[in-house]
Amino acid sequence: MPFMTTCLDLEGIMLSEISQTGKDKYRMIRVQCRIVALDLRGHGEAFSAFFPSLCRDVGNVVEAMYGDLPPPIMLIGHSMGGAIAVHTASSNLVPSLLGLCMIDVVEGTAMDALNSMQNFLRGRPKTFKSLENAIEWSVKSGQIRNLESARVSMVGQVKQCEGITSPEGSKSIVEGIIEEEEEDEEGSESVNKRKKEDDMETKKDHPYTWRIELAKTEKYWDGWFRGLSNLFLSCPIPKLLLLAGVDRLDKDLTIGQMQGKFQMQVLPQCGHAVHEDAPDKVAEAVATFLIRHRFAEPIGGFQCVFPGC
């Protein structure tokens, strides 16, 4: 079926597409469609937070996969991935685009959250003793509220350390250097040796760290989200907005929703990682949207219930 609708998923900056492709989640999408989960720059060797580059990447991947005859495509993006999806749609980089879905990203609340983002990042652990420790932290901190989802997605968010020390290790090293500062050359060599030993010990005790150093992308943050709401509303295709709470709506989207410019669905009792916390509800919402606009046919006797908002 060469013209089967394809859902192209774009994840947020700190997450990997492994979180989007859990088998249980997509078994729940009871419609005929294909799923393409795209990891953008920053999940491998290359890194760029420059928005035009990321949007062009999406168009280039579609062209590389399908050539001049791409199938009907619906872009689905969570957080920053939602912003990339909107900018990609607005720039007409995917010629066969027929639908757009943003998951828990709104310009107003995103811009407000940027003011406290550095404090949030400083409050996170810099390293983890194990993958299990990282998974435990993600659930206890509320970053992800679904343990099974955390076991899948946290694997893609962390990596093995490469010369990174914990704050405690760095502090002890600095103190050691100060104490030995006026000693002779032999003493300096001793300090350097101890520093290397401390580094090795830290990596041994805390072998995992974050894959992406989000703090280094601060200069791009404003450009990711400013003007996003009006850009979303201006896209001349059917649109779906999934939110963890109605309080996340800003003024422009509130007016747009009242004017019927997009379909909105609120999934309560979820955190920002809506698709992680309630994968079944997200899958049902996307499937219902696809059927409502006749982008896909139901399978397995799936009965969709159209939301009231």
Buried (B, 14 or more C-beta within 10 A) or exposed (E): EEEBBBBBBBBBBBBBBBBBBBEEBBEBBBBBBEBBBBBBBBBEEEEBBEBEEBBBBBBEBBBEEBEEEBBBBBBBBBBBBBBBBBBBBBBEBBEBBBBBBBBBBBBBBBBEBBEEBEEEBEEEBBBBBEBEBBBBBBBEEEBBBBEEBBBBBBBBBBBEBEEBBBEBBBEBBEEBBEEBEEEEEEEBEBBEEBBEEBBEEBBEEBBBBBBBEBEEBEEBBEBBBBBBBEBBBEBEEBBBBBBBBEEBBBEBBBEBBEEEBBBBBBBEEBBBBBBBBBBEBBBBBBBBBBBBBEBBEBEEEBEBEEBEE
